[in-house]
Amino acid sequence: MSYAPDWVLNVVCAKIVERFVMDSLPIEAFANRISKELILRYIDCKPKKLRAISENMLYFLAEIDEDDPLNHCHNFAYQSVSFDKAGRHRRLKGFFFDPLAPVKSLNSGKSIVTNFRAFVFLSRSNNSLTALSEWSLRDHKELTYLTEILNVNVSVEDAN
């Protein structure tokens, strides 16, 4: 089976949260539109899953009542792209290597939210986990496919 790597889901859902807060569209619009593209590569990126993960991330951010909750999403996306679970720099380049290659194991939405919660608590006490404010997914040419999907135009019609 071809499932999305956990770090890809981390980035996708963090960006859905960011776009939802910044724009005036329903979260379903972002989840539905982004899912249309991702599902072509990852069978588990269904709109319902993306929406549920993103909503749970939003609920958590509302619970902790931070001044700048989007900063946590930005930093989480940065950390997910830049480092693996062990804290080593993520390998994004190489001959015959695709960093966005599907994986064989399914990642649950619960694990993504748990990772996000743990990251937020850790980042509140450790400033070294913050990304530069000008960091962007576009900075990584190897992730152009993902960048284009996450920056796709979304309209209110996509919520249906």
Order of alpha helices (4+ residues) and beta strands (2+ residues): alpha-alpha-alpha-alpha-alpha-alpha
